[in-house]
């Protein structure tokens, strides 16, 4: 008798009933698969930057972060940060394929999931090490991928930790590629991180000779990283939480015109209004950061009388894995990443 689960994973929700896995407090992370699921032997987690920052501030060191992760999974059946609401993604090897699973994959394939850990049933046996710089966690354990769950087979020509880091933020450069038009002035906030650098790369390819790419770096280290990349026409340095100071900097370098498109890649809260006020009327703000408060963005724009189009940072767009990996290859070859 077939044991078919909901394509979106609702059959794994323990509480509250009636919601989808990402919104659920707790999932069933028993590892006996339904006939339309994949079972994955997990090797590495890539925690999203906002979640990792919060855990590091809470726990302080590697051992503390490991305990927070293990406790979260014990309590919730998934790696779903209870403060930021975000997760990350994973690398693993396909161990078992449900007989009704329709994805194009084989047992033994090394894959990276392209859906959030905040909706992925996960059970860890051990955490071996945590890279405090890359937010990557080396583990042993198992995970479930639903029928609707996206994944990418890891490319053979790239180190798997590098590929995972790129795929974790694949939505950002792919959406940038869709949004940027020739002649645009593009402001990228948080441009010194991996998602910011990938967005700089895609923006620079598309603005043309009449466009302008402005990078906002938080500190001297980010400033130097962006400078070495040669991907920005202008580099500003400052704290994006200091809205009026950042607005003045952007006004100065755009002669008051502001940005046609602003992309927010910051992993800290409180940067919504810098993104909004630095964007011209009827321009576009793309909030890729999972630290974004969409309440603060909506009410802040209203309070400032600012008419801008605000886009939620959807981690998926068609072809996002291929676009991000192609950019990553070129940037790696150039020594940028």
N, C-alpha and C positions, 0 to 999 in steps of 0.2 A: 504494500500500500504506500502510495506516494505521501511524502510529508512536505507540503509546499508552504513556504512562508510568504508574507506580504513582500512584494518587490522592494518596498521602501523600508522594510525592517520593523514594522509596527508589532509583529509577533514577538519581538524580543523585548518589548517595553514591559517592565514590571510595575513602575509607578511614575506618574499617574497614568492610568489606563486611558486610551483614546488619543494619545498624542504620538507624534513621530519620534524616532530615536534621539535626534539632536535636542529636542525640547524636553525629553524625559529626564527625571531625576535619576532613575536607576534602570539598567538594562540586565537582561538575562545573559550572562557571559559563560554559560555552559558551552563546551566546545564540541558537542555532538551536532553536526550540521544538518540543516534542512536540505531538501533536495535541490533547492535553487540558491544555495550559498557556497562560498569558498571558505576553506580553512587554510590559514596562513601561519607558518612558523615564523615568528617575529624575531628580527635581529637588531633593529634600531628604531627608536622613536625620534622624530624631529619635532620638538615642542615649539609651538608658535611663539614668536618673540614677546608678545604682550603677556602671555601666560608664564613664560620662563622668567621674565623680569619680576612678575608678582611673586612667584615661588621663591626666587632668589632673595627678594626683600623679606619675605616671611621666614625662610628657613636659614638663610645666611651662608650655607656651605653645601658641598656636594652630598654629604650624608643626610643633611636635613632635607634637601630637595628630593633625594631618593625616597625618603620616608613619606614625604607629601604625595609623591606620585603613587607609591604603593597603597597608601591609605585611601587616596581618591578612587583607585581602581577597586579596592575592597568594598568601599561604600557605594560606588555608583556603577560598577561593571564596565567602566570606560574611563579614559583619561579626559575628563571634562572639568576644567578649572572652575571651581565654584565661585571665584571672585570675578575673573574676566569673562567667563562663559565660553572660552575658546579651548582649542585642543592642540592640533598639529597633524602629523601624518606618520606613516611608518614604511619601513622596508622589511620584506620577508620573502620566504619561499613558499610557493603554493604546495600544500601538503595533500589536500583532498578537494575534489570537485564534485559538487552535487550532480546527480544524474540528469537533472532538469536545468542545470545552469547553462545559460546560453552565451556566455562570454567566450572570446577567442583566447584561450590560455591553456597551458598544459601543466600537469603535475611536475614539479621541479623548476618551474619558471621563477626567476627572481623578479619581483615586482615592487613598485612603490604605489601605495594607495593614494588616490587623488581626492579622497573625501576625508573630512575631519575626524580626528580621534574622538571628538565630542559626540559622535554618533556611531562609533565602531566598538562592538563588544570586544573586550580585551582582557586577557588574564596573563599576568607576568609571574614567572618562576623566580627570576633574579634580575637585579640591576647590577651590571658589572662596572660601569664607569659613566661619568657625565662630563661632557665637554662644555665648560662654562662659557666659552666663546661662541661656539656654533649652535648651542642649545640642543645638541644631539646626545641621546641616551642609549648606550649599548646594553642590550637586554637579551633574555631568553623568555619565550612565552608564545602565546597563540592569540590569533584574532580572527574575527569573522567578517567577511565582506558580503554585503547583500547583493541581490540581483541587479539593483540599480547603481551599485557602487562603482565609481570610475577608478581605473588604475593604469599605470604605464609599466611595460616591461623595461627593465633598466638597460640602458645602452651599454654595449661592451667596451666602448672607447673612452668612457669616463669613470673615474673612481666613484664607488657607490655613495660615499658620504657627500661628495660634491654634487652628484646627480640628485640626491635626496634634498639637499639644501636648495637647489634650483627649483625642483618640482614643488617644494613646499610653498613657494611664492609664485608659482607659474601664472596665476591669474593676473598679477600686477603688470608684468611686461606685455602680456597678451592683450589686456584691456588698453594699455597705453598705446599699443600698435593700432588699435581700432579707433581710439579717440583723437590722436594727434593728427592735425592737418598741416599742410605746408603753409608757412608764414605765421604759425601760431607762436605766441609767447607762452612757454610752459614752465611752471614753477613746480619743483619737486621738493617736498618737505620731508626731511629724514632721508636725504639722498645718499648718505654715507653707508647705509646698511646694504644687505644683499638685494632686497627688493628695490630699494632706491637706486642702486647702481644699475640694475637691470632695466628699470624704467628710464633712467638717463640714457642708456644705450638705445632703447627703442625710440625715445623722443628725438634724440640727435639724428637718427637715421631718417626721420620723417619731417622735421620742421623746414628743411631746405635752407638755402642761403638767405632767405628773407625772414626766417624764424629765429627764435631765441630760446635757449634752454637755461633756466636759472635753477641752481641747486642751493638748498639751504642745509648747511652742516651744523650739527649741534656743538661740536667741540673741535679742537685743533687736529685730533687724530682723523676725524671724519673729513675735515677740510683738506688735509694732505692726501687722503685716499681719493677724494674726488678730483683734486688737482692732478694727481698722477694719471688718472683715467683719461684726461683730455675730452671728457664727454659733456662738459658744461661750458656755456659761453660766459656765464657769470657765476661766481660762488659767493654766497653770503654765509656768515656765521652768526648763530644766535639761538636762543631758546624759544621754540615755537609756542611755548605757553605764555610768552610775553607778547601779547597780540599787537599792541600799539607800536612797540619797538620794531617788530618784524614788518608790520605794515609800512612804517616809515622807510625801512631799508628797501622794500620792494618798490615803493613809489619812486625812490631816488633812481633806481637802476632801470625803471621803465618810463621815466619822465611822466609819472602819474597815471599811465595807461593801465597798469596792473596786468594780471595774467589772463589769457584766454582760457587756460586749463591749469588747474592746480591738482596735484596728486599727493595725497598724504600717506606716507609710509612709516610714520612715527610709531614706536611701540609703547609710548607713554600717553596717558590721558591728558586732556586739557588743551589740545591743539586745534580744536574745531574752528574757533573764531579766527585764528590766523589764516587758516585755509580759506574761509569764506570771505573775509575782508580783503584779502590780497587778490581776489578774483574779480574781474570786471563785471559790470551788470550784464546779465544774460550769458555769462560764462559758465564753465562747468567745473565742479569740484568732485574728484573721485577719491572717496575715503576707502583706501585699501586697508588701513590699520584696524586691527581688531580691538584696539584700545578706544576707538571712537564711541562717543555717546551720541546716538542719533537724536535723542531728546535735546541734548545741548546744541547740536547742529541745527535742528529744525527751529527751536525756540530762539536760539541766538541769531539766526538769519532773519527771523521775523522781527526780533527786537531791534536789529540794526537796519531794518528796511532794505535788505539786500535780496535782490531777485537773481538767484543763481540756480542752476540745475545741479542737484546733489545726487550722486550715484553711490549706492552701497557697494562695498568691495567684494563683489561676487568672485569667489575663488575659481570659478569655472567659466570659460568661454571656449567656443569650438577651436580646436587646434592649440590650446594653451600650452600643453606639454611640449609639443614640437617647437613652438615659437620660443619658449623659455630655454629649452635645451640648445637650440641653435644659437641663441644669444650667448648662453653660458659657454659654449664651445669657443666662440670667437673671442669672448672676453678672457677666457682662460688662456687661449693662445697668445693674447696680447699682454698677459700678466696683470690684468685688471682684477680678476677674481681668483 
